[in-house]
Amino acid sequence: MAEKIRNFIGGKWVDSVRGLTFESRNPADTCELLGLIPDSDAVDVDKAVTAARAAFPAWRDTPAPKRGEILYRAAELLVKRKDTLGELVCREMGKILSESMGDVQEAIDMTYYMAGEGRRLSGETVPSELPYKDAKSVRLPIGVFALITPWNFPTAIPSWKITPALIAGNTVVFKPAEETPIAATHLVEIFDEAGLPPGVLNLVHGYGETAGEPLVRHPDVDGVSFTGSNEVGERLAGICGSTHKDFMMETGGKNPIIVMDDADLDLAIEGALWGGFGTTGQRCTASSRLIIQEGIFDQFLKTFTVRASQLRIGNGLDPETEIGPVISDIQYQKILKYIETGKGEGATLILGGRAYEKGDCANGLFIEPTMFVDVRPKMRIAQEEIFGPVVSLFRVRDLTEAIEVANDVTFGLSAAIYSKDVNKTAIAERDLDTGLVYINASTIGAEIQLPFGGTKRTGLGPREAGGRGGALNLYTKWKVIYRDFSGTLQKAQIDN
Ligand code: ADP
């Protein structure tokens, strides 16, 4: 039964003003219609921003620990609904059920964590250089935030943005990905039930150009947090720069796993399978490049190919499935095209490379796990983010060359090294130019209590997640307060 989904504006569930809708379908079986979604435009966006603006003063003045209590309740509701929400994520986004549950678990973790930050939104108190004077900094909310999210983590990524924005005292207009609107709606329902005042969290569904961009451009929006493609991120960065909006973006990755000759081979293969093909390669931290030292290369290749060819493709609701579908027909076509590009560039396809349509997969968007060798670092498949189950293998002489190849991309999100030599891992830790480095673990699996994000073209602005070292630096602004209680004119830098 298709759900009728609505926008959530000023505490009310409403259709889009022009009454248009679009569909959300199950990528594992595109015959399954999951819901009809409001196709909103600038008029709906304006109503949502107006509601968020009206709600801001009272929410800003609500003590942060009280805001935290509402987040605690939301986290508890998320725990109660984890199974149903996880199943919905699986149906709507396609990733296998255990990963879909993990998505919701991350939202739970983030919500509890940010609830606690309500009692820790600390600034600094430092000595003044003058007597009878004190000096401190405090964090203040910024105002109305536009939060724009992608489809690959339908509840986790929204929680990375919604919870720090709210705990800091901002109000929010949330525009989720058009591919996963139902999961976003159920998430917002939970925050509403947890007791958020009307207008504090608003939800507007729609497409990027017709709903997302008017939201970013809206003059009453003070800040924007965006996760998605690099092209859109850079475009929005330009808009926000020229209109003085606070901004952060998290975009692509081309994440390497380095495997040295002395690595635990079985462990490295497990990590590369998980990083390369987990979530069907649709994580921004997916391990799309495997950089293998020459002494272990042939053995790695042989075992990895066998293991990858045995991965079970299918509907994520089936507990046997290891690789689900890709999200949409657009992505499906894009990935198949990249595979043709790789072949055209002279890389050798040694596994997969085709759509998978057997049995129950006939109506879904499935692609076989795909591997290329003879990949040169400057090829497009070695440089561009494919966002599908496609990995490229590179043979390198030594650690120096491995790090060179690893860093030779414009992205810098995540990197991993497998080696038993503590000195080699320490050098990699120092020299890999990425926001996240894993030692003897895959490139995926960041935890919410530390900042998440990357270098180079991957990101811009403060990091996601984490606490006062991460997201809260986006959602708060500093105010510095000097108080002089000497009763005389004291001149800093002059009278001391
Ligand atoms: P993907 O290719 O992963 O779907 P996008 O960058 O196209 O990445 O989409 C990520 C999010 O950005 C989605 O919520 C989408 O609707 C939104 N979006 C796309 N284009 C724009 C735009 N021009 N302005 C604002 N938001 C946009």
Boltz pocket constraint, residues with backbone or C-beta under 6 A from the ligand:
constraints:
  - pocket:
      binder: B
      contacts: [[A, 148], [A, 149], [A, 150], [A, 151], [A, 175], [A, 176], [A, 177], [A, 178], [A, 206], [A, 207], [A, 208], [A, 209], [A, 211], [A, 212], [A, 213], [A, 214], [A, 216], [A, 227], [A, 228], [A, 229], [A, 230], [A, 232], [A, 233], [A, 235], [A, 236]]
      max_distance: 6.0
